[in-house]
Amino acid sequence: MNTVRESSSLSDKPIYDITPFTHLDYPGKLACIVWFRGCNMRCMYCYNSDIVFAKSGNYTENDLYAFLKKRVGLLDGVVLSGGEPTTHELLSICTEIRRMGFSIKLDTNGLNRESVEDLVEKGLVDFISLDFKAMNGKFGYITGSSRFSNFFDTLKFLVSSGCDFEVRTTVHADLLEPKDINDMMRLLYSVGYRGTYYLQEFIETRNNIANIEKPKKEFDKSLLEDTLSVVWR
Ligand code: SF4
């Protein structure tokens, strides 16, 4: 398996795109979405391959601040997404976003525990969506990364930190079966996670990373155990 390299944190244009407005991606808040280029995973079903493989972004940090300056009083929050935002230097970016008065949500695959920990301990992030891709046995196959233990460290840190966060998993029925999700729920429960477990069905697009199509198998939701409260979205 190839290990995916971290993106350079020195990119002059770390931001691939900015979605000016969403009321769906940050619970209870009107927000914009900042799409950071590059990722340290290569998930088979990822439909953001343009963002993942982009050699450069389109916007600088200053472009982002200029955009946000005009949104003060209009938006509540900023969603940091991608790609994988933590492959970039987020401390200074979050400090500036915070200084402008916005709440911050981070979407992360959890491989960079140090970055997540730094942001949480400095109070620079308000809410985190943590992707749980798979248990160790399937993690490398699905994500192209052999760093399950890094993800697991981040999960344990978030549980112990008391930080407001959610866990979510993309389900492609040929890749993850109900048994896999049950194992994942049990792992979450065992480390103390008691929040809602969000499952999202694979969306078929023409350009996901592994060119996978609609699942051939059915995912039988009735086989899911009730270890945690599950919500499909
Ligand atoms: S789905 Fe996977 S490859 Fe795509 S941006 Fe998220 S973590 Fe990266």
Residues whose N, C-alpha, C, O or C-beta is under 5 A from the ligand:
A	BS01	SF4	C39 M41 R42 C43 C46 N48 G82 G83 E84 N109
